[in-house]
Amino acid sequence: YTWENYRFNPSGDSYYKVKFSKYNTQSDRGTVDDKTTLEMIDDIARQKWGGSWRMPTLDEIKELLNECTWEWTTLSGVNGQLLTGPNGNSIFLPAAGLRDGTDLSDRGSSGFYWSATLDESYSFYAYSLYFFNGYSYWSNWDRRYNGFAVRPVTE
């Protein structure tokens, strides 16, 4: 989980020299394609689960934040957030932590979940959902190579 082994940095260069081969809006960072939403071929949820499963968009993450009640809880020995929607349905998001390089940090105390939406102006980043006990929000300052969890959605 580094820029050097990130899939769309084929040169393997570090932070200051990263050149993106896809999903790039900056001319100094490689070929500009202005793509800011993952294509299904690059969506890990679609690739692993098939069917109509996919990663959520930023708008869907915002909907979770704005429309659901959030409760920090422990389920089967795992800390995380229980989200309950206006219709009474709920999902549990484990506090899975994150991977950066070879390190796993914040497991059991924080959750980091990718969206399929990339930052429109700064190609290094993608949008994500972040939470810890009592707090939850979306962020656009997460480096695309980080090892975050994915919570697939379907139509």
PyMOL commands that set and color helices and strands:
alter all, ss='L'
color gray80, all
select helices_A, chain A and resi 3-5+15-17+27-29+40-42+44-49+58-67
alter helices_A, ss='H'
color red, helices_A
select strands_A, chain A and resi 69-75+78-84+90-94+98-100+103-105+110-118+125-132+135-143
alter strands_A, ss='S'
color yellow, strands_A
deselect
rebuild
show_as cartoon
